[in-house]
Amino acid sequence: MARITIDGVWRGTLAETRAHFAAFATLTAAFIFLPALLLGAAAPTMPVVAITPTTMPSFPAWFWPAVLLIVALQSVGMLTIVAIAGDATRSPQETVGQTLTRVLPGVLRYLGALLVLFIGYLLIAIPIGLVLELLFAGMGAVGVRSSAASGTGAVLLALLVILPLLLWVGARLSPMVGVFSVEGPLPIRGIRRAWALSSGAGWRIVLVIIVFTLAVLVVLLVTQGLAAALGVAATLAGAHSISGIAFVVVSAVLNALISILFTVALGVIYRQLREGEAG
């Protein structure tokens, strides 16, 4: 039986982050934030209009290959962090570079698994969307009263049914990052392995993720509130540029820290599931 607890994930995440913070911060900066920052700086400005087939922004030929490259680089960073935090068999003498080299084959297979899941999502979502569209069209054809209100109610009802299901499926697949970073199976085999590894623990993982997210959000709101207050004080003192820079820097540091914590948490969840499987 998988042993997943909120306290265990939280304590494990903090312990791993303290033990390897320099490595995690370097990997996050080099493979996650820097590539995205470079793409954001080079990408064309998005128009602030409703996107329709006639107003769809045009991108240069290099843009989408660059997006795929950044996804690959971010996957390298994420899987390396998860391998450091979640691989109980990793030698203390193994360097970060050695771990990164070890997970590279798993990165390609992880990207293949994401493609398989995306295709599966389309195969499920498109028929459901067509059914809902036909349902709404039928409601209008028979003259259902307050069609707008009825349609809104139907959408809300669908969300109430679909959202918990999506959370549960996401929780069941959450060990996938650890599976590919540590075990490195082929894409479909890795999806099956992650699903089997989280058997019986889906809702507990959902609860852990929700509580973990709420705790991080509280810290984020308090810290950003303090940063905003300091910014207001600096503005009142006449240091307008300093207040803006300070807020941007604090926000960037917080975003980086949150990214590290959530990635490490995935590694800790994977390790606890493996320990529960062995025990």
Secondary structure, DSSP 8 states (H G I E B T S, - for coil): -----HHHHHHHHHHHHHHTHHHHHHHIIIIIIHHHHHHHHHS----SS---TTT-----TTHHHHHHHHHHHHHHHHHHHHHHHH-TT--TT--HHHHHHHHHHHHHHHHHHHHHHHHHHHHHHHHHHHHHHHHHHHHHHTT-SSHHHHHHHHHHHHHHHHHHHHHHHHHHHTTHHHIIIII---HHHHHHHHHHHTTT-HHHHHHHHHHHHHHHHHHHHHHHHHHHHHHHHHHHTT-HHHHHHHHHHHHHHHHHHHHHHHHHHHHHHHHHHHHHHH-
